[in-house]
Amino acid sequence: MSERSDNEFDDLDPKDQEKLKKIIAKDSKFLRDPKGLWGVVVSLLGATLVLFYFYAAGIASVGTQFHLGIYVLITYVLVFLLYPVPRAGIRLGLNLLLAWILVSGATILFVYDSHLTYYEQLMSIAELGEKEGWTAGLQQALSLWPLVLASIILAALLQYADSISLRYWKNTPAPSDILFAAVAAGVIYYWLSQFEALNWRAGAENELDSLISITGILISFEVCRRVLGWSMTIIGVLMIAFAYFGPYLPDILAHRGFDFERICTALFLTTNGVFGVMANVLATYVILFIFFGAFLHKSGAGRFFIDLPLALAGRSTGGPAKVAVIASALFGSVSGSAIANTVSTGSFTIPLMKRAGFRPHVAGAIEPAASIGGMFLPPIMGAGGFLMAELTGLPYSYIMIISVGPALLYFFSVFCMIHFEAKKLKIVGIQDDEFPHWKIVLKNGWYYALPLVIITVLMLMGRSPGYAAFWATISCIAVSWLHRETRMGPVQIWEAIQTGARNTLIIGATVGVIGVIVGVISLTGMGLKFSDLIIALAGNSLLLAIILIALASLVLGMGVPVTASYLIVAVLAVPALGAFGVAAIVAHQIVYWLSQDSNITPPVCVAAYAGAAIAGSDPWKTGWTAFKFAKMLYVMPLLFAFTPSILFQGKVLETKVPEFDTPFATVLQVNVHENEDFVRGDVVAVLNVGGETTEVKAKKDATVIQVFSPPGSMVSPGDVLLRNEIKPTPFRIFSSFFSAFLGTIAFSSLMMGFWLCRTSILEWLLMAPATLLLFWPTFITDGAGLIIMAVIFFLQKRRINKLKKT
């Protein structure tokens, strides 16, 4: 979340200011602001992070170990230096852990002959505990009493030193924080320095590898806990337990289980855990765009992103709320955070909406409902788009292209709902303020959009996202010099660097635990089990499968940030959707959209609670109202699944064995091959059913993707013969978007209960099937839906005319 000025929320009531601070603190725990020596250390580390990755993106590439390791190392060290542990009880537990690590390290170096002696002593305790019970293991552990005693004494000293430090130097890292940072740097340096050797001995790690891995996993959990709290950390711990206790779990979840050392080495030393896909995507793309956002904000573009929507929509019906939608689209496409978007644009738009006549809970709900749209809109799309590109192997430029249309439809739906709400409440636009025409605003500030244009053009030209972010960031500095008040000199550039570095910590703190979660899923085969569970529960219903995935995403989103939620659910649910014939990129888009629901869906809806704090409204009521305005969040995934041409993808169609009386039949011949086209009415296969020949004819024009039942195979009624694809022709793509456009208008009217006037129960009941018909992409269904909407139009028009006469 970007830094904000101290006086940004001065207009709010003190109680609402306090609420907002707590919500922001919940999203990102309190950061220190160290001065003096530690301020210099933190600043230099932040600058190193920014400059190293700009160098790697725009000047010269670096080795994999440096690309991943330096990001994790600096992130972990900065978290320990900047995020305090305020509670004495938690601090005592952490100090005991830290003291044990330090005493163990000192013992290995100065007491034992080598680390092998220490490792074998620990393993003997564990083995004895497993064979003869934990009582025997505990008795064996007493042999380590000198280490335990030394750890307790050191922990007490650290606790005392921390209490003194926190009492007199609150903004200075406590002694234990500094030592934790040193331990984190040490274990990650080991991974960096031993990278090639670790690859050579993968699967046969030595004892020192195991000790380092266990320490690294514990450090990763603490980094996550400091920044994101207990929820996500506990999920990580449960995943470790799941990997360890596999044989003792119910059959549906059971697996062979893994030793604790095997789990930790797999998750810390390989590129399938802490240094896995999440770290790779963050270090390759995401942090560069976070840096870019900090520079763009510093260049003065934020004011332009407010002034232009104000000039465009400020005077229209419900103008201030429409300004919030446009501003959220412009700012949210860069910020990548629904909460940051809500707070940044909402501090201006929510008071404006209240002044125009919107009820506080409605004003507080519209902003977060609009803000989550920024997660779907290119060129940045938060971190999710980059993860999607990494997981699917598709170019990010392609992800951008297919995402634009659905994102605009989402903003259009919120726009329409606002219009109907404003009409219902008779709220007009801003009348008492004078602001320039949109042409003047565009003429005076068009150049602020150049960095976004540069990013988009470079990526469409085939350049990497990191390279595009590098040059776009440079352009921010150049753009700032076009206006005297916003010119970025060395001081402003340094401030942008520091802001960008600190902004990366929130998402960077997820690296370790997300690596653990995804790594355990891969290690145990849990992804396949989850897919089987979804398929079993959903039966043959794709709709039910999507509902189950939406529920899983919502539950997971209660304790995990939305980007992390997307990655976890994608690993688990995309294979299940693939079993229903959904293309991989379509499945990822479905999961990505659903992963955003915890921002605006009660009981979590942190973005909605932030809007409520700014609006001074009831958080619960605001959350449900935001849910109403953001309903398109649940409609778009259904459109992706059933009309994939809206994502420029083909629709999967299966040719199945027809029903017959005998239990099985024989495939005599298949008349089509993979990648071959056929048309409706073609005989695609011939079966022998009870001695008689039966032809299987194509019902639609399509292309064969896969032949499931070759000649000579035995089949039963309902078995799949062929999996085919209906190609996404330009006509089908146009039809999908045209129907979605009409359906969005009808859906918005349905949700608001307003068309020309408030809808009666009969009109509302008629509008529901009309909406479904309009969403389905054929001209026949569109025509039927328009006829029903026309009937409602005339019913309301007649009622309005009667009221005028009375």
MARTORDO-543922 format. One record per residue (C-alpha): z negated, x, y; residue in one letter. Coordinates in steps of 0.02 Angstrom, whole numbers, plus 50000, padded with zeros to 5 digits. Example, Ala and Ser with C-alpha at 12.3 -4.5 7.8 and 13.67 -1.06 7.14 Angstrom:
496105061549775A/496435068449947S/
This chain:
500005000050000M/500495007050166S/499225012050294E/498934999650434R/498195000850604S/496384996350632D/496804982550757N/498134973850651E/496964959750599F/495934958650759D/496514940750785D/495704935050623L/493964927750612D/492694941250559P/492354931950396K/494214931350357D/494374949750400Q/493004953550275E/493854942850141K/495504951850169L/494674968850159K/493884964049992K/495554958049923I/496434973849978I/494994983849905A/495204974549741K/497034979249737D/496624997149786S/494865004049783K/494135012149940F/494865029149983L/493905043250065R/494575051350221D/493945069250200P/493885080950348K/493745099850364G/494155110550214L/494365096150092W/495435086750217G/496595101950221V/496605103050030V/497045084550011V/498385085650145S/499175101050067L/499175093049894L/499995077349965G/501295087650058A/501635097849901T/501935081749802L/503155074949932V/504095091049965L/504235096049782F/505025079549731Y/506175079049880F/506715096649832Y/506995091349651A/507965075749704A/509055082749842G/509205101549820I/508945108049643A/508365100649477S/506795107049390V/506235108149208G/505555092849119T/503795099949107Q/503715103249294F/504545086749336H/503225076849241L/501735088549244G/501635092049430I/501665073549470Y/500265069349348V/499255084849397L/499275081649586I/499015062849562T/497485065449451Y/496725078649567V/496995067849722L/496215052749637V/494625062349597F/494545069549774L/494905053249865L/494135039349758Y/492225039849750P/491045032649618V/489855022049723P/488725015549582R/487335027349525A/487325020749346G/489175023649319I/489035040549404R/487645045649284L/488715041249132G/490185050849203L/489085065749241N/488475066049061L/490295066149003L/490755079549129L/489245090149083A/489695089148897W/491485094748934I/490895109249043L/489515114748923V/490735113648776S/491995124348870G/490675137248917A/490035137748738T/491785140748668I/492075154848793L/490395163648789F/489445158548631V/490625155048486Y/491875167548420D/493285155248454S/493645136948481H/493855134848292L/491975136548263T/491595122848388Y/492985111648322Y/492435113648141E/490635109648187Q/491185093448272L/492325088748127M/490945091747999S/489865079048091I/491275066248090A/491715069147907E/489895067947852L/489715051847951G/491235044247866E/490715049547690K/488815047147691E/488545035447838G/488185037648021W/486355041947987T/486885057747895A/488135061448031G/486795059548164L/485645071348071Q/487045084148062Q/487335081648248A/485565087748283L/486225105148248S/487065103748418L/485425100348508W/485595115648622P/487255108948687L/486535091548708V/485015098148801L/486085109148913A/487235094248948S/485775083048997I/485065096349114I/486765099449194L/487075080549211A/485395078549300A/485835092649419L/487545085049454L/486775067749482Q/485555075049609Y/486905085149697A/488035069749704D/486665058949780S/486365071949917I/488235073449950S/488505054649960L/487005052650074R/487525065650204Y/489395068150179W/490135051450125K/491935056550160N/491785073050066T/492125074049878P/490515074949779A/490205090249667P/490595080249510S/492235074049587D/492765091949620I/492315097249443L/493235082249369F/494765087149473A/494635104849405A/494515098649225V/496025087049253A/497015101449326A/496525112449179G/497075100649039V/498725096449126I/499045114949161Y/498825117748974Y/500185104848941W/501305113049071L/501065130849010S/501185126448825Q/502625113948840F/503895123248732E/502605128648603A/501965110748590L/503725104548555N/503935117548418W/502315112648330R/502465093848359A/501575084948216G/500625100748169A/499525103048323E/498115115548313N/496265113148346E/496365118148529L/497755105548555D/496615092048487S/495155096748600L/496285097148753I/497075080448705S/495415071448685I/494855078048855T/496525073048934G/496415055148870I/494625053348934L/495155060149104I/496635047949108S/495475033149076F/494325038549218E/495785040549339V/496335022749301C/494565015849315R/494275023649485R/495845016249562V/496145000049466L/494444995449397G/493844991349223W/495104978349162S/496564989749129M/495445003849069T/494634992648939I/496364987448878I/496765005848852G/495145008648756V/495504993448646L/497235000348607M/496455016748549I/495265006548440A/496754996548374F/497615012748322A/496035019448238Y/495425003848147F/497134998148085G/496664996147901P/495184984847942Y/496164972448050L/496834955347995P/498464956147897D/499534950948045I/498924966048145L/498474978348007A/499254995647992H/498785011747902R/497725018448046G/497655035848123F/496325049248146D/495615050648321F/496335068048344E/498055062048286R/497995047648410I/497515058848556C/498775072548519T/500165059648501A/499695051348665L/499355066848771F/500405081148707L/502055072248670T/503225063248791T/502815046448711N/501135043948795G/500375049848959V/501945059848997F/503085046148932G/504265033349007V/503085027549145M/502765045349208A/504625049249196N/505165034049296V/503805036449428L/504195054949451A/506075052349447T/506295037049557Y/504785027249612V/503785039849712I/505355044849808L/505595026849862F/503755025449907I/503985040850017F/505555032750089F/504565016850130G/503265027050224A/504615035850326F/505545019550359L/503945011350422H/503585026250534K/505345025750605S/504985008850688G/506034998150571A/504574986450535G/504694978450707R/506564975650684F/506244967150515F/505144954550607I/506164952350767D/507814948750678L/507154934450568P/506224927450718L/507844926950818A/508834919950672L/507684905850615A/506254904350739G/506914888850827R/507494879350671S/506504865950579T/504944874450511G/505554890250595G/504014901450577P/503964898550389A/505814902550374K/505484918350475V/504204923050341A/505534921150204V/506834931950291I/505554944950346A/504834945750171S/506574948350099A/506924962750218L/505214971050206F/504854966750025G/506464974549961S/505764991150026V/503884989450000S/503944985449815G/502254976949822S/501964958249844A/500204961349913I/500784974650037A/502184962950090N/500994948250111T/499774958150216V/501074967150322S/502214952650368T/500884939150345G/499784946350483S/501154940450602F/501984925650515T/500464916150450I/499654913650622P/501374908650687L/501554895550549M/499824888450585K/500234887150770R/501834877750729A/500874864550631G/500824870450451F/499144867350369R/498174883550340P/498304883150151H/500184879950162V/500434894150287A/499394905650177G/500414900650024A/502174902150094I/502004920550136E/501504926649961P/502764914849880A/504124923049985A/503384940449966S/503584941649777I/505454939449803G/505514957149869G/505164963049691M/506844955649637F/507934960749785L/508884977349786P/509004991049837P/507244995249777I/506484980649678M/504804989149663G/504635000549513A/505254987549390G/507114990049420G/506975008649383F/505975005249225L/507314992749173M/508675005849197A/507675018349094E/507305006148953L/509064998948940T/510025014948974G/511075006049107L/511425013749278P/510235007749414Y/511735003149521S/512214990549387Y/510434983549384I/510574981549574M/512224972249565I/511674959349437I/509994956749525S/510634952149698V/511204934449657G/509604928649569P/508524936449705A/509474927249841L/509324911049744L/507444913549737Y/507324915949925F/508484901049949F/507324890049845S/505804894849950V/506874892150107F/507374874550048C/505594869950001M/505004875350173I/506364864850254H/505874849250156F/504014852350189E/504344854450375A/505394838550379K/504034829050286K/502704834850410L/503904833750559K/503644852050606I/504924858750728V/505334876850769G/504534888150898I/504824880151068Q/503584888251186D/504054906551159D/505554915451231E/506374927951116F/508104935651125P/509644929251034H/509914936650862W/511504945350921K/510484954851052I/509154959650924V/510504965550804L/511394975050941K/509804983850995N/509144988050822G/510554987350694W/510355005850658Y/508665002650576Y/509614995350429A/510625011350404L/509385019450282P/509515004250168L/511415004650183V/511415023250139I/510355020249984I/511465006049925T/513115014949958V/512585031249876L/511975022449719M/513555011949708L/514535028249723M/513655034049565G/512355045549644R/510615045649567S/509265034649646P/508245050149686G/509705058249778Y/509995041949874A/508155040749921A/508185058949981F/509605056250104W/508975039150157A/507295046950201T/508175060350304I/509135046350393S/507475037850438C/507025053050543I/508745052850624A/508665034050658V/506955035650739S/507685047050874W/508835033250937L/507345025451027H/506135035651132R/504565026151077E/504885028650890T/505465046750884R/504745056050735M/504185073450781G/503205085650670P/501595075450690V/502415058950642Q/503335066950495I/501705074550433W/500855057450447E/502275049350349A/502115062750215I/500245059650199Q/500465040750197T/501825042050064G/500775053549955A/499255042149962R/500305026649931N/500875033949765T/499105035149697L/498905016549660I/500375015849541I/500155033949486G/498415030249421A/499205018749290T/500175033049210V/498845038249085G/498295021249022V/500055014049020I/500575029348920G/499155025648799V/499635007348782I/501495010348758V/501165025348645G/500005015448531V/501275001348520I/502575014048464S/501385023548348L/500755008248255T/502344997748253G/501434984048348M/503034979448441G/503864973348282L/502304963648231K/502234955148402F/504074950748388S/503804943348216D/502334933248284L/503364926348429I/504804921848312I/503624913448189A/502744903148323L/504354898448414A/505324893848259G/507134891948312N/506704887448492S/507194900248625L/506344889248756L/504694889948662L/504864908848641A/505064910848830I/503544899748862I/502494910448742L/503084926448828I/502674918848998A/500904914948940L/500704932548869A/501324939949032S/500124929349135L/498634934049028V/499094952449033L/499374951549221G/497554946449246M/497004964349213G/498564974949235V/499694977949387P/501334968449379V/502414983949351T/501324989449206A/501324971649140S/503224971749139Y/503304988049042L/502044982448910I/502794965048886V/504554972548882A/504074984248740V/503304969548645L/504424954748686A/506204960948713V/506494963448525P/505894945548496A/507134938748623L/508484949548543G/508174940348379A/508654924248470F/510314932048520G/509814936648698V/510654952448763A/509474966948802A/509764967048991I/509534948148998V/507914949548898A/507274962949017H/507674952149168Q/506754937449090I/505214948149056V/505294956449228Y/505334939949322W/503924932749217L/502874948349243S/502714944149429Q/501844927549399D/500064934149411S/500354937449596N/500474918949636I/499844909649482T/497984904949476P/496714910649427P/497264928349476V/498574926749616C/497934941449719V/499404940149840A/498994921849871A/497164926249901Y/497714939050031A/498734925350116G/497234913750110A/496134926950194A/497384928950336I/497594909950353A/495734906350341G/496054893750203S/495314889650034D/495924903149911P/496034891449762W/497024878249856K/498134891749932T/498464898949759G/499064882449687W/500134879149840T/500924896449823A/501244892249640F/502174876549698K/503274885949823F/503644899749696A/504154888349551K/505894896149548M/505014911149471L/504944901249308Y/506644892949324V/507684908849342M/507154916149173P/507734899949091L/509394901349181L/509544919449122F/509254913948942A/510384898748937F/511704903449067T/511784922549057P/513404923049156S/512274921949310I/511864940049265L/513704943749227F/513284943649041Q/514094934448898G/513264920448803K/512874923548619V/513504910248501L/513174910248314E/514354903348183T/513264896448042K/513574890347865V/513814871447872P/512694859347777E/513184855447597F/512354848447440D/512294864247333T/510914877247364P/512144891347399F/513984895847421A/515084911147411T/516044918547557V/517844920047500L/518564927647657Q/518174931247840V/519704929947950N/519034939248102V/518354956648132H/517094963848253E/517714964348435N/519114952148390E/519424936448494D/519664919048422F/519954901848498V/519244884648466R/519914877348304G/520304894048220D/519754895648038V/518544910248048V/517904909847868A/518244901747700V/516834897047579L/516764892147396N/515544877547387V/515274870747211G/517024875847157G/517864868347310E/518564877847459T/517794874247629T/518464880647795E/517304885547938V/518144882548105K/517694889648276A/516944877148397K/517244887648554K/518294902248615D/517304918448587A/517324936648532T/516534942648370V/515034954248397I/514444956048218Q/514934949648045V/513354945147951F/514104938547788S/515604948547723P/516744942147584P/515844940947416G/514114937647489S/513044922747441M/512514911147583V/511464895547605S/511624881247731P/511104887147905G/511384905847871D/512274915448007V/514064920247965L/514564927848132L/513734932348295R/514944929648438N/514984931448626E/515734919748754I/516424931948883K/515784930549062P/517444926449144T/517554925349336P/517664906449320F/516064905549214R/515154917049335I/515694906349484F/515224890449391S/513494897349350S/513124902149530F/513854886049599F/512794875449481S/511254886149516A/511524883649703F/511624864749686L/510194864449561G/509084874749677T/509284862049817I/508884847549700A/507434857049621F/506684861049792S/506814842849841S/506004837749676L/504544849649702M/504224844049882M/504474825449847G/505664824049995F/507534821750021W/507994811950176L/506224804950174C/504774804950052R/505374800649878T/504744785249789S/504194786449607I/505874779249550L/506854791549659E/505804806049597W/506094800949415L/507964800049448L/507944816949534M/507214826049381A/508724823349264P/509894826049412A/509124843249436T/509374847749253L/511174841849259L/511544851849417L/510804867749345F/511924866749190W/513544875949233P/514944863549199T/515884852949324F/515534837349220I/513644839649227T/513754844649410D/514724828849447G/513454818149354A/512014826549446G/512864824049615L/513144805649578I/511284803249543I/510824812849701M/512064802149798A/511204786449731V/509534793249791I/510344797549959F/510944779649985F/509284772249927L/508354782850054Q/509644779950190K/509464761250167R/507564762550173R/507634772950332I/508804760350415N/507634745950369K/506164755250446L/507144758050606K/507524739450622K/505704734150599T/
